[in-house]
Amino acid sequence: WRALYFVPAGSVMLFLGAQGFEVSMLGAYLGALLMLAGFIKDNVKVRKYTCVGAFVLALVTIPVCMLNKGYRSVDYVQDFKDGVECMKEHYILTEHKGVDFDALYEKYLPMFEEANKEHNPVDNFIAWACFCAETHDGHNYFMPKNEDVIEEAYKKACGNDYGLSLMMLADGTIVAVNVEDNDFFKAAGIQNGTIVTSWDGRDILEVARESLIFKMSTYADKDNEAFELALYAAGTGGDSVKITYLDDAGVEKELELPKIGDYYDRVKETREIIHRGVETGHMMWAEVSEEAVAFRIKIMMFDSESAKTEDFTAMKEEIRAKAEEYQAAGKTHLILDLRDNGGGSGQMVKAIASLFALPGEYYYCTDGLWDDKIGGYAKDEAGNYIPGKDHYFQGENIWNGPITLLVNQNSASASDHLTKVMQGMENVTVMGFTEPNGSGQGVNGIELKSGGLSFSSSLMLDKDGSIYVDSGTDRESSNEIDVVIPFDKEAVRVLFDEGGDYVLQKCLEYYRE
């Protein structure tokens, strides 16, 4: 029975070997060691006192662990170092985008050190978001293990709500949008579309670039960044801000706006109003006019079985049947709505493109040449990736009429790829306020202790050996858009006053004309 007094100490040794030393558990460690006295001294009184002492030390450990923010805390700095080292080795667009990982590591290390010092998962996520944003790749992002951290971080970054958002029109004018419907703004003459000329006495775009929420936002294509930039200025300020604006007579006035809450909800709502697609479910159809029907694809996934086998035969048969049904009913114009489609299966891209392409052979993409000796993609002497196998598909032409592809800056990854494949087809017109996201490569990543870090790691090339879709140092993706719909005062009125879908309206007008 004396040997049983070794059990607590032995358990602690096993724990230390598996989990490492944890300072908050020091009381439990000491209590386990104290129990050894029961082996050394064969005395009932000694054993009683040491057992009571060990119990008290173990009991004290519980509140110590619960109150210590650092208990079992992840080393965010080590996570950052591990993530950067992994990206330096496996990120396939380092040279293409001109990313200097060593410089970015030095720039953002203080943010991770501060998050680590405070054991703050929100600040850790903010640091990762800022770091990833500087790579200008929509596939590069950090997903914390606790997803609630994301919303907390964006609430912190968005700043204060002063009752309105800002957007820049196609002519460079900045206007108020999503304005709070109250007597304060009505008395001042501020409404959706009112021109705002300064924010707290400063240039609006300069304020936006300095905001934390902008620094956390990734834009692969600089045109998409310019489209949304002004939006981020409207959360910057203290308990109040002063703005200058033009009234209905064109007279510049000044107004002080009090803080009314957090800007997070308003900026989220503003983006949803601008970017939302046809209001129907994923892979669902909706009649949008006498001659047009819209097919909404919210993500490049059909069902779990197709995702496993990459066999989209069932999906193709379902789409074919619906297309025939609508054409028999007199529909002549098909709208494929890819707005806010975040990507998914590349094989689904090929399946959809083949259905709607005119008869003939179409180019899909080119693999990068894999070199088993180096465990990576082969490059030539100039440092360019060497093309591997070309991929093609056959057009089935199931729709006898014009097809419009609606995209926005959140049409990313596989929807970027579908846009690239279909943009040159004779029967397809690509439309939207902006181009798609501009991030088309395959994704992989690393699982860190605080979450998962994803990044572009599976190479796709164009026929000439250039990078497929993704923007380079010029931050211009190779995706084209046939018709750019101007974001103007009419767009503001339809979106924010009438609650309409301006992009869809302009699409239908374009078809009729």
C-alpha positions in Angstrom: 0.0 0.0 0.0 2.9 2.4 0.6 3.7 2.2 -3.2 0.3 3.9 -3.9 1.7 7.2 -2.6 3.8 7.2 -5.8 0.7 7.4 -8.0 0.0 11.2 -7.8 3.6 12.0 -8.5 3.8 9.5 -11.3 0.6 10.9 -12.8 2.0 14.4 -12.7 5.2 13.2 -14.5 3.1 11.6 -17.3 1.1 14.9 -17.6 4.2 17.0 -17.8 5.6 14.7 -20.5 2.5 14.9 -22.6 1.4 18.5 -22.0 4.4 20.4 -20.7 4.8 22.5 -17.6 1.8 24.8 -16.8 2.6 27.3 -14.1 -1.1 27.6 -13.1 -1.0 23.9 -12.1 2.0 24.4 -9.7 -0.2 23.8 -6.6 -1.3 20.4 -7.9 2.3 19.5 -8.8 3.4 20.4 -5.2 0.5 18.5 -3.7 1.4 15.4 -5.7 5.1 15.6 -4.5 3.9 16.1 -0.9 2.1 12.8 -1.1 5.5 11.0 -1.3 5.9 11.7 2.4 3.4 8.8 2.9 5.9 6.4 1.4 8.9 7.8 3.2 7.3 8.0 6.6 5.2 5.0 7.7 3.1 7.1 10.2 -0.7 7.6 10.2 -0.5 11.2 11.4 2.1 12.2 8.8 0.0 10.6 6.1 -3.2 12.3 7.2 -1.5 15.8 7.3 0.2 15.3 3.9 -3.1 14.1 2.4 -4.9 17.2 3.7 -2.1 19.5 2.5 -2.1 17.9 -0.9 -5.9 18.2 -1.1 -5.8 21.9 -0.2 -3.0 22.6 -2.8 -5.0 20.8 -5.5 -8.2 22.7 -4.5 -6.4 26.1 -4.7 -5.3 25.2 -8.2 -8.8 25.2 -9.5 -9.6 28.9 -9.0 -6.0 29.8 -10.0 -6.5 28.1 -13.4 -10.0 29.6 -13.9 -8.9 33.2 -13.1 -5.6 33.1 -15.1 -6.2 34.1 -18.7 -2.9 32.5 -19.6 -3.9 29.0 -18.4 -3.5 26.6 -21.3 -3.2 29.6 -23.6 -1.8 29.0 -27.1 1.5 30.6 -27.9 0.3 33.0 -30.6 3.8 34.1 -31.5 4.9 30.5 -32.2 1.7 29.9 -34.2 2.5 33.0 -36.3 6.1 31.8 -36.9 4.9 28.3 -37.8 2.3 29.7 -40.2 4.7 32.1 -42.0 7.3 29.3 -42.4 4.7 27.0 -43.9 3.6 29.8 -46.4 7.2 30.5 -47.3 7.6 26.9 -48.3 4.2 26.1 -49.9 2.5 29.4 -51.0 2.6 29.2 -54.8 2.1 32.9 -55.6 5.0 34.4 -53.6 6.9 35.6 -56.7 3.8 36.3 -58.8 2.4 38.7 -56.1 5.8 39.9 -54.9 5.2 38.9 -51.3 8.1 39.5 -48.9 7.2 37.1 -46.0 10.3 38.1 -43.9 9.3 41.8 -44.1 5.6 41.0 -43.2 6.8 38.8 -40.3 8.8 41.7 -38.8 5.9 44.1 -39.4 3.2 42.0 -37.7 5.3 40.3 -35.0 4.6 43.1 -32.5 0.8 42.6 -32.9 1.1 38.9 -32.2 3.4 39.6 -29.2 0.8 41.9 -27.8 -2.0 39.4 -28.4 0.1 36.7 -26.7 0.9 39.0 -23.8 -2.8 39.6 -23.1 -3.8 36.1 -24.2 -6.4 37.7 -26.4 -7.8 35.6 -29.2 -9.6 38.5 -30.8 -6.4 40.5 -31.2 -4.7 37.3 -32.5 -7.3 37.1 -35.3 -7.0 40.8 -36.1 -3.3 40.3 -36.5 -3.7 37.3 -38.8 -6.4 39.2 -40.9 -4.1 42.2 -41.4 -1.2 39.9 -42.3 -3.2 37.9 -44.8 -4.7 41.1 -46.3 -1.3 42.2 -47.4 -0.9 39.2 -49.7 -3.9 40.4 -51.7 -5.2 36.8 -52.2 -8.7 35.9 -51.3 -7.6 32.3 -50.5 -5.3 33.4 -47.7 -7.2 33.6 -44.4 -7.0 32.4 -40.8 -10.0 30.6 -39.2 -9.8 30.5 -35.3 -11.0 27.4 -33.5 -13.7 29.5 -31.8 -15.6 31.1 -34.7 -17.3 33.6 -32.3 -13.9 35.3 -32.2 -14.4 36.5 -35.8 -17.5 38.5 -35.1 -16.0 40.0 -32.0 -12.9 41.0 -34.0 -14.9 42.7 -36.7 -17.1 44.5 -34.2 -13.9 45.9 -32.7 -12.4 46.8 -36.0 -15.5 48.4 -37.6 -15.6 51.2 -35.0 -18.6 53.4 -34.2 -22.0 53.8 -35.9 -22.9 57.4 -36.7 -26.1 56.5 -38.5 -24.9 56.1 -42.1 -22.4 54.4 -44.4 -20.4 55.9 -47.3 -19.9 54.7 -50.9 -18.0 56.2 -53.8 -20.0 56.6 -57.1 -18.6 55.7 -60.5 -17.8 59.4 -61.0 -15.6 59.6 -57.9 -18.3 61.4 -55.7 -18.7 60.0 -52.2 -22.3 59.8 -50.9 -24.2 58.7 -47.9 -26.0 55.3 -48.1 -28.0 53.2 -45.7 -28.8 56.4 -43.8 -30.7 56.0 -40.5 -34.4 57.0 -41.0 -34.9 59.5 -38.2 -35.8 63.2 -37.7 -32.1 64.2 -37.0 -31.0 63.4 -40.5 -34.3 64.6 -42.1 -33.9 68.0 -40.4 -30.3 68.2 -41.7 -31.3 67.2 -45.2 -29.2 64.1 -45.3 -30.5 61.1 -47.1 -29.4 58.3 -49.3 -27.3 59.8 -52.1 -26.3 63.0 -50.2 -22.8 64.0 -51.2 -20.4 63.9 -48.3 -17.2 66.0 -48.8 -15.1 65.3 -45.6 -15.1 63.2 -42.5 -13.9 64.9 -39.3 -12.2 67.5 -41.4 -10.2 65.0 -43.4 -10.2 63.4 -46.8 -12.6 60.4 -46.7 -10.5 57.9 -48.5 -7.4 58.7 -46.4 -9.5 58.1 -43.2 -10.7 54.8 -44.8 -7.2 53.6 -45.5 -6.2 54.2 -41.9 -9.1 52.3 -40.5 -8.5 48.9 -38.9 -11.4 47.2 -40.7 -9.8 48.2 -44.1 -6.5 46.9 -43.0 -8.2 43.5 -42.2 -10.0 43.3 -45.6 -8.4 41.3 -48.4 -8.8 42.6 -52.0 -7.0 40.6 -54.7 -8.1 43.1 -57.4 -7.4 46.8 -56.8 -10.6 47.8 -58.6 -12.7 45.9 -56.1 -10.8 47.7 -53.3 -11.5 51.1 -54.8 -15.2 50.2 -55.1 -15.7 49.6 -51.3 -12.9 51.8 -49.8 -15.1 54.7 -48.7 -17.4 52.3 -46.8 -14.7 51.9 -44.1 -14.4 55.6 -43.2 -17.9 55.9 -41.7 -16.9 53.9 -38.6 -13.9 56.1 -37.7 -14.2 58.6 -34.8 -14.9 59.1 -31.1 -18.1 59.9 -29.3 -19.0 62.2 -32.2 -17.6 63.2 -35.6 -18.1 66.3 -37.8 -18.9 65.9 -41.5 -19.3 68.3 -44.4 -21.9 67.6 -47.0 -23.9 69.3 -49.8 -27.5 70.0 -49.2 -30.2 69.8 -52.0 -29.2 73.3 -53.2 -25.5 72.3 -53.5 -24.5 74.4 -50.4 -21.8 72.9 -48.3 -22.8 72.5 -44.6 -21.3 71.0 -41.5 -23.0 68.6 -39.1 -21.9 66.8 -35.9 -22.9 63.2 -35.8 -23.2 61.5 -32.4 -22.2 57.9 -31.9 -25.3 55.7 -31.8 -23.8 52.2 -31.5 -21.4 49.8 -33.2 -20.7 50.2 -37.0 -20.4 46.5 -37.5 -24.1 45.8 -38.1 -24.5 48.8 -40.5 -21.5 48.0 -42.6 -22.5 44.4 -42.8 -26.1 45.4 -43.9 -24.7 47.9 -46.4 -22.6 45.3 -48.1 -25.4 42.8 -48.1 -27.7 45.3 -49.8 -25.1 46.1 -52.5 -24.0 42.5 -53.1 -27.0 40.3 -52.6 -28.2 38.2 -55.5 -31.6 37.0 -56.7 -33.6 36.1 -53.6 -33.9 32.3 -54.0 -32.2 29.3 -52.6 -29.0 27.6 -53.8 -29.3 25.8 -57.1 -32.8 27.2 -57.4 -34.5 28.9 -60.4 -36.6 32.1 -60.3 -38.6 33.8 -63.1 -37.4 37.4 -63.1 -39.3 38.7 -66.2 -41.6 37.6 -69.0 -38.6 36.5 -71.0 -35.9 35.8 -68.4 -35.2 33.2 -65.7 -32.4 33.3 -63.2 -30.5 30.3 -61.8 -28.8 31.1 -58.5 -25.6 29.3 -57.6 -24.5 30.3 -54.1 -21.6 27.9 -53.8 -19.9 25.4 -56.0 -21.4 22.4 -54.3 -24.3 20.3 -55.3 -24.6 17.4 -52.8 -22.3 15.3 -50.5 -22.2 12.4 -52.9 -21.0 14.6 -55.8 -18.4 16.2 -53.5 -17.0 12.8 -52.7 -17.0 11.3 -56.3 -16.7 14.5 -58.3 -19.5 13.0 -60.5 -22.0 15.7 -61.2 -24.2 13.7 -63.6 -27.2 14.0 -61.4 -26.8 17.8 -61.2 -26.4 18.1 -64.9 -29.6 16.0 -65.5 -31.5 18.2 -63.1 -30.3 21.5 -64.7 -31.0 20.2 -68.2 -34.6 19.2 -67.3 -35.3 22.7 -65.7 -33.7 24.5 -68.7 -35.9 22.5 -71.1 -39.0 23.3 -69.0 -38.3 27.0 -68.9 -37.6 27.2 -72.6 -40.8 25.3 -73.4 -42.6 28.0 -71.3 -41.1 30.7 -73.6 -38.1 31.9 -71.6 -35.3 33.1 -73.9 -32.8 34.7 -71.6 -30.9 32.8 -68.9 -29.2 34.6 -66.0 -26.6 32.6 -64.0 -26.3 34.5 -60.7 -22.8 33.9 -59.1 -22.9 36.9 -56.8 -21.4 36.1 -53.4 -20.5 32.6 -54.5 -17.4 31.8 -52.4 -16.3 28.8 -54.5 -16.1 25.0 -54.1 -15.6 22.2 -56.5 -13.6 22.7 -59.7 -15.3 19.7 -61.3 -18.7 21.4 -60.8 -17.3 24.4 -62.7 -16.5 22.1 -65.6 -19.9 20.5 -65.4 -21.8 23.8 -65.5 -19.6 25.3 -68.2 -20.1 22.3 -70.4 -23.9 22.5 -70.2 -24.2 26.0 -71.4 -21.3 26.2 -73.8 -22.0 26.2 -77.5 -21.0 23.0 -79.3 -17.3 22.5 -79.6 -14.2 22.1 -77.5 -13.4 24.6 -74.7 -10.3 25.2 -72.7 -10.6 24.6 -68.9 -7.1 25.2 -67.4 -3.5 23.8 -67.4 -1.9 22.0 -64.5 1.5 23.0 -63.2 4.1 20.4 -63.8 4.8 18.5 -60.5 8.4 17.5 -59.7 8.6 14.6 -57.3 12.3 15.2 -56.7 11.7 18.6 -55.2 8.2 17.8 -53.8 6.8 20.9 -55.6 5.9 22.5 -58.9 8.7 22.7 -61.5 10.1 26.0 -62.6 12.3 27.0 -65.6 15.6 28.9 -65.3 13.8 32.2 -65.3 11.7 31.1 -62.2 8.5 30.6 -64.1 6.2 27.6 -63.5 6.4 25.0 -66.2 3.0 24.0 -67.7 1.8 20.4 -67.4 -1.3 18.9 -68.8 -4.0 21.0 -70.6 -7.7 20.3 -69.8 -10.7 20.7 -72.1 -14.4 20.0 -72.1 -17.1 19.7 -74.7 -20.0 22.2 -75.0 -23.5 20.7 -74.8 -25.5 23.9 -75.6 -28.7 23.2 -73.5 -29.8 26.8 -73.7 -30.8 28.3 -77.1 -30.4 32.0 -76.3 -28.3 34.6 -74.5 -26.8 33.9 -71.1 -25.8 36.5 -68.6 -23.3 35.8 -65.8 -23.8 38.1 -62.8 -20.7 38.5 -60.6 -19.4 40.6 -57.8 -16.2 41.0 -55.8 -17.3 38.1 -53.6 -17.5 35.7 -56.5 -14.3 33.9 -55.6 -12.3 30.7 -56.2 -14.3 28.2 -58.2 -16.8 31.0 -59.3 -13.7 33.0 -60.4 -12.8 29.9 -62.4 -16.3 29.6 -63.9 -16.2 33.3 -64.9 -12.8 32.8 -66.6 -14.0 29.7 -68.5 -17.3 31.3 -69.7 -16.2 34.9 -70.3 -15.1 34.3 -73.8 -18.1 32.3 -75.0 -20.1 33.8 -77.8 -23.4 33.3 -76.0 -22.3 34.6 -72.6 -22.1 38.2 -71.2 -20.5 38.9 -67.8 -22.0 41.8 -65.9 -21.8 43.4 -62.4 -20.7 46.4 -60.4 -17.2 45.0 -60.3 -15.1 42.1 -61.5 -15.0 38.8 -59.5 -12.7 38.4 -56.6 -9.5 37.5 -58.6 -8.5 34.4 -56.6 -8.6 31.2 -58.6 -5.9 28.8 -57.4 -6.4 25.6 -55.3 -6.3 25.8 -51.5 -4.5 24.0 -48.7 -3.1 25.0 -45.4 -1.8 24.2 -42.0 -3.6 23.5 -38.7 -2.1 25.6 -36.0 -2.8 25.4 -32.3 -5.1 28.5 -32.4 -6.8 27.7 -35.7 -6.4 26.9 -39.3 -4.3 28.9 -41.9 -5.4 28.5 -45.5 -3.6 29.7 -48.6 -3.2 29.1 -52.3 -1.1 26.0 -52.8 -2.5 24.0 -55.8 -1.3 25.5 -59.1 -3.4 26.3 -62.1 -2.0 27.9 -65.2 -3.3 29.5 -68.3 -2.5 28.0 -71.8 0.5 30.3 -72.1 1.9 29.2 -68.8 0.9 32.4 -66.9 -0.9 32.2 -63.5 -4.6 31.4 -64.0 -7.0 34.2 -62.8 -5.0 35.5 -59.9 -3.7 39.1 -59.9 0.1 39.7 -59.7 2.0 42.8 -58.5 -0.3 45.0 -60.6 -3.3 43.7 -58.6 -5.3 43.2 -61.8 -6.8 39.7 -62.3 -7.1 38.2 -65.7 -10.9 37.8 -65.4 -12.8 40.1 -67.7 -16.2 41.7 -67.3 -18.1 42.6 -70.4 -20.5 45.1 -69.0 -19.6 47.2 -65.9 -22.8 48.5 -64.3 -22.0 52.0 -63.0 -22.7 52.4 -59.3 -24.4 55.8 -59.5 -27.1 57.8 -57.8 -29.8 55.7 -59.6 -28.2 52.6 -58.1 -28.2 54.1 -54.6 -31.9 55.0 -55.0 -33.0 51.6 -56.2 -30.8 49.7 -53.7 -31.4 51.8 -50.5 -34.7 53.6 -51.0 -36.6 51.0 -53.0 -34.9 47.8 -51.8 -34.5 46.6 -55.4 -31.9 44.6 -57.2 -30.2 47.2 -59.4 -27.8 44.8 -61.1 -30.6 42.5 -62.1 -32.7 45.5 -63.4 -29.8 46.7 -65.5 -29.2 43.2 -66.8 -32.8 42.9 -68.0 -32.6 46.4 -69.6 -29.4 45.5 -71.4 -31.0 42.3 -72.8 -34.1 44.2 -74.0 -32.0 46.8 -75.7 
